[in-house]
Amino acid sequence: MRRLFSILVLVFIVSTAKAEFKFIPLFDADIRLAYSSVLESSGGYSGSGWLFFMPAMKLSDSDYILPVFNVSVSLSERVIEEDTLFLRRMNNLGSLALKHKFSKELEGKISFDTRYNFNMETKDEPFGKGLYDLYDLGASASISLNSFYNDNPLPLTFGVKYYQRKYPNYTSLALTNSTVVSLTAGKEAAPKDYNAFVFSTDYKTVFSQAFTDISYNLVLKNYLDAFTRTSQGAISNTLRVDAVHYLSASVQLPSAGKTLFGADLDFTLYTSNGSIFDSGNLVYNDNYYGFFSLALKPYYSFNLTGDLNAAIFYQILFRNYANRKARTSGGAYTSDNQSDTENTIGISFKYPVDKNFSLVAGFSYMAVDSNMKYQDFVKYNFKIVSASAGVSMSF
C-alpha cells in the first residue's frame, strides 16, 4: 500500500507541470445540532451530519487525481452483527485515487483507502478511547463500462477492494481473566480484527427523468484471532470466516414541479462459521452470527410552500437469524430463532437561502421489536426519537 501511495504522489508531482492541469474542488456538508433519546433510557445533545470534500485535480483530459475526505456523525446507531447500540458515532473516511479514461466508454480507477471510526457505547467512554473504535487500511481498483442514452452515461462498474480492520482499544477477556486464559490457551487476544476482500458490481441508469441504481457487494472476512467453538465448549483451531452478500436497488421517479417519488430496497445475507458456547446454560450455537435481512424504504419529496421542500419516509426492516435462539426475559432459551423488526418514520425539511446554502431540519422515530427478551447486557427492544436542525452547504 505504501508503494501504491508513492506512485500516486509521483504521478501527481509530474503531471501538475502539464498545461492541462486544473484544480476542481468539490464541497458538500450537512451540519446540525441534534437531540436523540432512547425512550425509557436516556438522551442527549450532539452534533450530527456529514461533510464531503474532494479537491479533484485534472491532470489531462484522461487523468484525474481524486483525494476524498468524508466525515459523518450519527446518534444512537445500531451495529447489526454485534447487536450493540452506540450512543455516538463519528465515521472518518479518506482515499486518494487515480482515475484514467481509456476512452469515452471505458474508465479505470485505483485508490488507497482509510477509515477511522470513533464509537461511544456509553456516556462515560472517552472520545478516541472507545472499546469499539476501529480503523481500516486498504486499497481498491475498479473499471467502468459506459453505454449511453440521450448522451447520459449508463455506467456498469466492477470493483475489488482489500482492507484490514483493527480495533485498537478492544481488550479481550483472554488478556484480563485467568480462567478465560486457561480455557482459550492464550488465543483471542484480538478477536475482532480481520482482513477482508470486497467484490462489487454497480449499474446506474437514467431514462427520461427516472433514475435507478442496482448494486451487489460480496464481503469475505478472515478473522486473525477469533476461533470457533466445539459442541463441548472448547476453543478449536479453526479461525472464524464470514461471508456477507449485500444487494441493493434504488429508484427515483420525478413528476411535475419538484415532486419526487423514490424507494430503496436492501437485502443482506450474512453467513459465518462463528459459534459460541453458553457455559452458564450449557447451550451450543454453531451459527450464531448468520442472518438475513430485508429493508424497504419508500419516500416522497414535495414543495410544502414556496421554496420550502419537505420529504417524508417510512422504512421497515425484517431480520431473522439462522440459528440464534431467542431467550425469555429470565434468560431461558426458547425453540424459536431470534427475529427482529424495525419500523422508522421520519420527515425532513430544506429551505434554500441561496444557491450554496440551505436551512435543514429533520425528525425521526424508530421502534425495534424482537423476540429476544433477555436484555441484561444488550438492548434488543427499544425506541429512539431524534430531532436535528442546521445548515446544508454545497460548492
C-alpha positions in Angstrom: 0.0 0.0 0.0 2.9 2.4 0.7 4.2 1.7 -2.8 0.7 2.5 -4.3 0.7 5.7 -2.3 4.1 6.7 -3.6 3.2 6.0 -7.2 0.1 8.2 -6.9 2.1 11.1 -5.3 4.8 10.7 -8.1 2.1 10.8 -10.8 0.7 14.0 -9.2 4.0 15.8 -9.0 5.0 15.0 -12.6 1.6 15.8 -14.0 1.0 19.1 -12.3 3.6 20.6 -14.6 1.4 20.0 -17.6 -0.6 22.8 -19.2 -3.8 20.8 -18.8 -3.7 20.8 -15.0 -6.8 22.2 -13.4 -7.9 22.2 -9.7 -11.6 21.3 -9.3 -12.6 21.4 -5.6 -16.0 20.0 -4.6 -17.5 20.5 -1.1 -20.8 19.3 0.4 -21.8 19.5 4.0 -24.9 19.0 6.2 -24.1 20.1 9.8 -26.7 20.1 12.5 -27.4 20.3 16.2 -29.2 17.2 17.1 -31.0 15.5 20.1 -31.5 11.8 20.4 -33.3 9.9 23.1 -33.6 6.2 23.7 -37.1 6.0 25.3 -37.2 4.6 28.9 -33.5 5.2 29.0 -31.5 8.5 28.4 -31.0 11.1 25.7 -28.5 13.9 24.9 -27.4 16.6 22.5 -24.7 16.2 20.0 -23.6 17.3 16.5 -25.0 15.4 13.6 -24.4 15.4 9.9 -21.7 14.8 7.3 -19.0 16.6 5.4 -17.7 15.7 1.9 -14.6 17.3 0.4 -12.9 16.3 -2.8 -10.2 18.6 -4.1 -10.1 17.0 -7.5 -7.2 17.7 -9.8 -7.5 17.3 -13.6 -4.1 16.3 -14.9 -5.2 15.9 -18.5 -8.3 15.0 -20.5 -7.7 11.4 -19.5 -6.2 11.5 -16.0 -7.5 12.8 -12.6 -6.3 12.7 -9.0 -9.2 12.4 -6.6 -8.5 12.9 -2.9 -11.7 12.4 -0.9 -12.4 13.2 2.7 -15.7 12.3 4.2 -16.7 12.8 7.9 -20.1 11.8 9.3 -21.5 12.0 12.9 -24.6 10.0 13.9 -26.6 9.3 17.0 -27.8 6.0 18.5 -26.8 3.9 15.6 -27.2 0.2 15.9 -24.5 -2.2 14.8 -26.3 -5.2 13.4 -23.7 -8.0 13.6 -22.6 -7.2 17.2 -26.1 -6.1 18.3 -24.7 -3.1 20.0 -26.4 0.3 20.5 -23.8 3.1 20.1 -24.8 6.4 21.6 -22.5 8.3 19.4 -20.5 7.5 16.2 -18.0 9.6 14.2 -17.0 8.0 10.9 -14.0 9.4 9.1 -13.2 8.2 5.5 -10.3 9.2 3.3 -9.0 8.0 0.0 -6.5 9.0 -2.7 -7.4 7.8 -6.2 -6.1 8.0 -9.7 -8.7 7.9 -12.4 -7.9 7.2 -16.1 -10.2 7.5 -19.1 -9.1 4.9 -21.7 -12.0 6.1 -23.9 -15.5 7.5 -23.7 -16.8 4.0 -23.0 -14.1 2.8 -20.6 -12.7 4.2 -17.3 -10.5 2.8 -14.6 -9.6 3.8 -11.1 -7.2 2.7 -8.3 -7.2 4.1 -4.8 -5.6 3.9 -1.4 -8.4 3.9 1.3 -8.6 4.6 5.0 -11.3 4.7 7.7 -11.3 5.6 11.4 -14.5 5.2 13.4 -14.9 6.7 16.9 -17.7 4.7 18.6 -19.0 5.7 22.0 -21.0 2.9 23.6 -21.6 4.6 26.9 -21.7 8.3 28.0 -18.6 7.9 30.2 -16.5 6.4 27.4 -13.8 9.0 26.4 -13.8 10.1 22.8 -11.0 8.4 21.0 -10.7 5.6 23.6 -13.9 3.7 22.8 -13.9 0.0 23.1 -15.3 -0.4 19.6 -13.2 2.3 17.9 -11.8 0.9 14.7 -9.6 1.7 11.7 -9.3 0.3 8.2 -6.3 0.4 5.8 -6.7 -0.9 2.3 -6.6 -0.4 -1.5 -9.2 -0.8 -4.3 -9.5 -0.9 -8.0 -12.5 -0.6 -10.3 -13.3 -0.4 -14.0 -16.4 1.2 -15.5 -18.0 0.4 -18.9 -20.2 3.2 -20.2 -23.1 2.9 -22.5 -25.2 6.0 -23.4 -28.9 7.0 -23.6 -29.5 10.5 -25.0 -25.9 11.3 -24.1 -26.5 10.3 -20.5 -23.9 7.7 -19.4 -25.1 4.4 -18.0 -22.1 3.0 -16.2 -21.6 -0.6 -15.3 -18.8 -0.8 -12.7 -16.8 -3.8 -11.4 -14.6 -3.3 -8.3 -12.4 -5.2 -5.9 -11.0 -4.0 -2.6 -8.8 -5.3 0.1 -8.6 -3.9 3.6 -7.5 -4.8 7.1 -9.7 -3.8 10.1 -8.3 -3.2 13.6 -9.9 -2.4 17.0 -7.0 -0.6 18.8 -8.8 -0.2 22.1 -10.6 -3.6 22.3 -9.3 -5.6 25.3 -10.4 -9.2 25.3 -11.2 -11.2 28.4 -8.5 -13.5 27.2 -5.9 -11.0 28.5 -7.6 -10.0 31.8 -9.3 -13.1 33.2 -7.0 -16.1 34.2 -9.9 -18.6 33.9 -10.6 -17.5 30.3 -6.9 -17.6 29.5 -6.7 -21.2 30.6 -9.7 -22.1 28.5 -8.5 -20.3 25.4 -4.9 -21.3 25.7 -3.9 -17.6 25.1 -5.9 -17.3 21.9 -8.3 -14.5 21.0 -6.4 -11.6 22.4 -7.8 -9.6 19.5 -10.9 -11.5 18.4 -12.5 -8.7 16.3 -9.6 -7.9 13.9 -9.9 -9.2 10.4 -8.7 -9.0 6.8 -11.4 -8.6 4.1 -11.8 -8.8 0.3 -14.8 -7.0 -1.3 -16.1 -7.7 -4.8 -18.7 -5.2 -6.1 -20.9 -4.6 -9.1 -23.0 -1.5 -9.7 -25.2 -0.4 -12.6 -26.8 3.1 -12.9 -29.5 4.0 -15.4 -31.2 7.3 -16.4 -34.2 7.0 -18.8 -36.1 10.2 -19.3 -36.3 11.5 -15.7 -36.2 8.1 -14.0 -33.1 7.1 -12.2 -32.2 3.6 -10.9 -29.2 2.2 -9.2 -28.6 -1.5 -8.6 -25.5 -2.9 -6.7 -24.2 -6.1 -5.3 -21.3 -6.5 -2.9 -19.7 -9.6 -1.6 -17.5 -9.2 1.5 -15.2 -12.0 2.7 -13.9 -11.6 6.2 -11.0 -13.6 7.5 -10.5 -13.2 11.3 -7.0 -13.0 12.6 -7.5 -14.2 16.1 -11.1 -15.4 16.5 -11.8 -19.2 16.7 -14.8 -21.4 16.5 -16.0 -23.5 19.5 -16.7 -27.2 19.7 -20.1 -28.6 20.9 -18.4 -29.2 24.3 -17.4 -25.5 24.5 -13.7 -26.0 23.9 -11.9 -23.5 21.6 -10.9 -25.1 18.3 -8.0 -24.4 15.9 -10.4 -23.2 13.2 -10.4 -19.4 12.6 -13.7 -17.7 12.1 -14.6 -16.8 8.5 -17.6 -14.7 7.4 -19.2 -14.0 4.0 -21.7 -11.2 3.5 -23.9 -10.6 0.5 -25.4 -7.1 0.0 -27.9 -6.4 -2.7 -29.5 -3.0 -3.0 -31.7 -1.2 -5.5 -32.9 2.4 -5.6 -35.3 4.2 -7.9 -36.3 7.8 -8.2 -39.3 9.0 -10.3 -39.6 12.8 -10.6 -43.0 14.2 -11.5 -44.4 17.7 -12.0 -42.6 20.5 -10.3 -40.2 19.5 -7.6 -42.2 16.4 -6.6 -40.2 13.2 -6.3 -41.2 9.6 -5.5 -38.5 7.1 -4.6 -37.8 3.8 -2.9 -34.7 1.9 -1.6 -34.6 -1.9 -1.2 -31.8 -3.6 0.7 -31.2 -7.3 1.2 -28.4 -8.8 3.3 -27.3 -12.4 3.8 -24.7 -12.9 6.5 -23.1 -16.3 6.8 -20.4 -17.4 9.3 -18.8 -20.4 10.8 -18.6 -18.4 14.1 -20.0 -20.3 17.0 -20.5 -19.7 20.8 -21.0 -21.9 23.9 -23.1 -20.5 26.7 -21.3 -22.2 29.7 -23.9 -20.9 32.2 -26.7 -22.8 30.4 -24.6 -25.4 28.6 -26.1 -24.3 25.2 -24.1 -24.6 22.0 -24.8 -22.4 18.9 -22.9 -23.4 15.7 -24.1 -20.5 13.6 -24.5 -17.6 16.0 -23.8 -14.7 13.6 -25.7 -15.8 10.5 -28.8 -13.9 9.5 -30.7 -12.4 6.6 -32.5 -9.1 6.5 -34.7 -7.2 4.1 -35.4 -3.5 4.3 -37.8 -1.3 2.2 -37.8 2.5 2.4 -40.3 4.4 0.2 -40.1 8.2 0.4 -41.9 11.2 -1.1 -40.4 14.7 -1.6 -42.5 17.8 -2.4 -42.7 21.5 -2.1 -44.6 22.4 1.1 -44.9 26.1 0.4 -42.8 28.5 -1.7 -39.2 27.2 -1.7 -39.6 25.1 1.4 -39.2 21.4 0.5 -40.4 18.5 2.6 -39.6 14.8 2.4 -41.3 12.1 4.3 -40.2 8.4 4.5 -41.1 5.1 6.1 -38.7 2.2 6.5 -39.4 -1.3 7.6 -36.7 -3.9 8.2 -37.0 -7.6 8.9 -34.1 -9.6 10.3 -34.1 -13.3 11.0 -31.1 -15.2 12.5 -30.3 -18.6 11.1 -29.7 -20.4 14.3 -29.5 -17.9 17.2 -32.1 -19.0 19.7 -34.4 -16.3 21.3 -34.4 -16.1 25.1 -37.0 -15.1 27.6 -36.6 -12.1 29.9 -35.2 -14.5 32.6 -32.6 -15.9 30.2 -34.2 -19.3 29.3 -33.7 -20.4 25.7 -36.8 -20.9 23.5 -37.2 -23.1 20.4 -37.6 -20.0 18.1 -34.8 -18.3 16.3 -34.2 -14.7 17.0 -36.3 -12.4 14.8 -36.2 -8.6 14.8 -38.4 -5.9 13.2 -37.5 -2.2 12.8 -40.0 0.5 11.9 -38.8 4.0 11.3 -40.7 7.1 10.2 -39.3 10.5 9.5 -39.7 13.9 7.9 -37.1 16.4 6.7 -37.2 20.0 5.6 -35.0 22.0 3.3 -35.2 25.7 2.6 -32.7 27.3 0.1 -31.1 30.6 1.3 -29.1 30.9 -2.0 -27.6 28.5 -4.5 -24.9 27.3 -2.0 -26.7 27.4 1.4 -29.9 25.8 2.7 -31.5 25.6 6.1 -32.4 21.9 7.0 -34.2 20.1 9.8 -35.5 16.6 10.5 -37.3 14.4 12.9 -37.4 10.6 13.1 -38.9 7.8 15.3 -37.6 4.2 15.3 -39.2 1.3 17.1 -37.2 -2.0 17.3 -39.1 -5.1 18.4 -37.5 -8.5 18.9 -38.4 -11.9 20.4 -35.1 -11.7 22.2 -36.3 -10.6 25.6 -33.1 -11.2 27.6 -31.6 -7.8 27.7 -29.2 -7.8 30.7 -26.2 -6.8 28.5 -27.7 -5.6 25.2 -30.9 -3.9 24.3 -32.9 -5.7 21.6 -36.2 -3.9 22.2 -36.1 -0.1 22.2 -37.5 3.1 20.8 -35.4 6.1 19.6 -36.6 9.7 18.9 -34.2 12.0 17.1 -34.5 15.6 16.0 -32.0 17.9 14.3 -31.6 21.3 12.6 -28.8 23.0 10.9 -27.4 24.2 7.5 -26.5 22.4 4.3 -23.7 23.7 2.0 -22.6 22.9 -1.5 -19.8 24.4 -3.5 
